[in-house]
Amino acid sequence: MATDMTGKTVLITGATNGLGEVTARELARMGATVVIVGRNAQKAKDVTASITAETGNAKVDYIVSDLSVMAEIRDLADAFRAKYDRLDVLVNNAGMIFTSRELTPDGFEKTFALNHLSYFMLTNLLMDMLRQTGTPEQKARVVNVSSSAHSFGKLDFSNLNGEKSYNAMGAYGVSKLCNILFTNALARRLLAEEAPVTVNSLHPGIVRTGFGKNNDGLLGTLTRAGTTVLQMFGLSAEKGAETQIYLASSREVEGVSGQYFEKKKISRSNSVSNNEGIQERLWEVSGQMTGLHEAENVAG
């Protein structure tokens, strides 16, 4: 039987298509209040209406935000806080790859900014709500969507913005590695302070979604190269979203934190992702890049 999420509030980024949309729909079906985040207002409005119609759950809402822009991440956090008084689950799902090096208005390489810095910044900005919502019996949850692509990410702290060199797939792999490094560093902090919040990362599988066209760089790059194998044999979005839905809702993972999941089971990420020294250096650099104040940063 599906978990009853009635009374719980969930925020999901990148939820106007693919894995995020499926996750939003299924959690709404479980009775949760679901808030989706997307860049396009009309698309977000349409997806919200579609989920409401399909699930019969009228507690589906949206907030428009470009998560590659720091000011918009702050606006998103403020908008959510102004309307809602609890946050049971934050699903950091938004992701993209850029075939050529592009910089955000803040001066950061877009793949790194969207895929990692947005996770770091939004989670920190909403951590007080997660702490206040969670209880020892039912902890609030952070779910970070990573990828097996983290295994080929070569993290070079002197090249986070692609200053020295830029490769689209390499940048994507680095960003997915950073998702796991961030997850592990955050889990350690939350455990140390006995906070009622858990955080886990996951690989959804190779998914057959629209990611290749607008937010799935791996599939997109391969498709543009003329490869159709993933289109033919990749997982459906419904199948690919199962692990993040599981981590957001299942009682089986109550209290589990700092783990990397695949196919709804704990898996092993690469050795770099488990290096505490690298985790801490990334945390420090990310804090500097996002300009978070001590009061907003769970490292403080």
N, C-alpha and C positions, 0 to 999 in steps of 0.2 A: 504494500500500500504506500501511496505517496505520503511524504511528510506533511503534517498540517502546519502551515506557516502563518496561519491567521494571527494577527496582532503584531507581526514582525514587519519591519521596514527595511527594504533592500535598495541599494543604489548600484546601478550597473553602467559602466562606461562602454562606449562603442557598441551600443545596443540597438542601433537602427537597422542592422542586418546581421547575417551569419550567426556565429556562436552567441554573440551578445543578445540578439533578438530572441533566439531559441531559449536562452537562459531566462530572459525576462518573461517570456510567455509561460514557461513551465513553473516558475516560481509564483507567478500570478495565479496560475491554475491551482497552486497549493494554498492560495488564500492570502499571500503576502501583499502588503502595500509595496508596489514596485515603481521606482523612479529611474527612467532611462536617460542616458546622456548621449547626445549626438551633435554633430556640427551643423546639420541642415534643419532649420526649424520646421519646414513643411514635412520633411521625411519623418522627423521625430513625432510630429503631430499625427501623421498617418499611421505609423507603427503603433503608437499608443492606442489609437482608435481600433486598430485591427486586433491588438491583444485583448482589449476590453471586450470586443464583440465575440472573439473566439472563446474566451475563458469565462465570460460573464462577471468578471471582476472589475468593478468600477474604480478601484483604488490603484489605477495605473496613471502615472504622470510622467512628464518629461522636463528636462532642463537643457537648453542649448548652450554648448560650450566647445570651443576649439582647444583641446587639451594639449596642443603643442605651444600654447601661449600662456605664460605664467599668470598674467593679469586675469585671464579668463578662468583659470583654475581657481584663483581666489574668489572670483565672482560666483563660480559654481558652488564652492563651499559655503559662501555667504547666503546664496539663494536657497540652498538646501536647509541650512540652519534656520533661516527665517520662516520656513514653512513646516518643518518637521522637528519633533522634539526627541526623536530616538533614531538610532541607526544600528540595526542588528547585523547586517551583512553589507560589506563593501566588496563588489566584484570589479577589480581592475582588469578590464578586458580589451580596452581600445588598443589598437596596434596598426602599424603601417610600415612600409619600406619605401624608400625613395631611390630610384635608379641612378639619379645624379645627386651630388652634394647640394643640399639646400640649407639655409639658415633660417631660424625662427626670428621674429621681431626682437627676441631677447639675445640673439646672437649665437644660438646653439644649433648644432646639426639636428635636423628634424627627426630622424629615426630615433636617436638617443633621447631627444626631448620628449617626444610623444610616448615612446615605448617604455622608458625608464623614469625620467624625471617627473612625468605626470603621476605615475604610481607613487613615487616617493612623496611628492608634494601634496597630493590630494589625501593620501592616507594620514600624513602628519597633521594636516589642517583639520581633519575630522576625527582625530584620535580621541579627543576629549569626549565626543559624543559616543564613540564606540565603548570607551571605558565606562561611561555613565549608564549605558544601556545594558552592557553585559553583567551577568551575575555569576557567582561560582558554579551554579548549577547549569546555567545556560549562557555560555560565553558568547560575546559578539565575535564576528568572524571577518577576516580579510582574506580574500581569494585572489591570488595574482596569477594571471594566465601567462605562462611562459611558453617554452617550446623545446623540443629535442634539439633544435638549431643552436641552443646554448652551447652544445658540445664543440662547435667549430668557432665559437666566439673567442677572439684573441684580444683580451683587455689590455690596452695600452693607455695609461693615464695621461700620457703626453699627446694623445691623438684622439681624445674623446669627441672632438668636433671635426674630425677628419682633416685637421690642419696639414698633416704630413702626407696622408694618403687616404683615399676613400674608395671603398668597394661596397656595393649595395648589400650583398649577402653577408659580407663580413660585419658590416654595421648592424645588420639585423641580428646576427648571432650574438654580437656583443650586448645588444640591448636585452636579449632574452636571458643571457648569462646574468646581467645586472638584476633582472627580476628575481632570480633565485638568490643572489647575494643579498639583495635587499630583504627578501623574505626571511632569510636565516638570521640576519643581523637584527631585524625587528623582533623576531620570535625570542631571541636571547634577551633582549631588553624587557619585553613583556613578561617573560618568566621571572626575571630578576626582581621586578617590582610586584610580582604576583597580580598582575592586571587581569581582569576577566575578559580577555581578548585573545583569540588565536589567529595565526596567519599561516597559510600554506600556499605553495605554488604547484603548477601542474603543466603537463604536456597534453593537449587535447587530441593529438594524433594528426595525421596529414588529412586535412579536411577539404572537401569539395564544396567551396563556398565562393562568394564574390570577392574574396580576399585578393585574388590575383589582379582584379581590375581596379580596385580602389583602396584596399587595405590589407591584402595578403601578399606581401612581397615575394615570399618563397614561391607560391603558386603562380603569381604574376610573372616573375622572371622566367620561370620554366615555360610558361605558356607563350610568352613573347618569343622564346627561343624555338618555338614550334613543337614543344613537348606536350602531348595530350594525355600521357599516362595517368597523371594525378587527377585529371578531370574525369577519367574513366573509372579509376579504381580508388580514389580518395573516399574518406568517410563522408557521410552526409552531415550537415550541420547539426541535425538532431542527435546523431550518434556522437559527434565530436564534442558536443556540449555536455554530455552525460557526466563527465568528471567534475566540471565546475559546478554543475547543479548539485551533484552529490556533496561536494565540499561546502556548498552554501546552505544545505538543508538537512543532510542526513544526521541522525542521532549517533550513527556508528563512529563518527569522527569528533564527537563532543570531547573537547579537551585536547585533541591532537593538534600540535603546532610545530612549525619549523620543518615540515616535511615536503617532499616533492612527490607528486602523484602522477600516475599514468594508468588509464583504464580502471579508475577508482581504487587503485592499490598504491601503497607506498613504493616508490621506485628509487633508483640511485641516480643522482645527478653527478656531473663530473667533479673531479677533485678540486678544481679551482673554485667552484661554487661553494665548497665547504671549507675554504681557507679563511679563518677568522681575521687574519691580518688584512687580506684583500677586502673582506666584507667591511671592516672598519674604515679602511681608506676610502672606499666608495661612499660610505655613509658621510664621512667628513666632506668629501668633494661635492657630493650631492647637496648637502646642507649649504655649502658656500654658493653653489650655482643657483639654487632656488631662493637664496636670501632669507631662509626661515629664521625667525627669532627664536630664542631659547624657549619662550612660552609655547611656541607652536611646534617645537621639535621634541619628539620623545627621547632624543638623546640628551636633552637638557636636564 
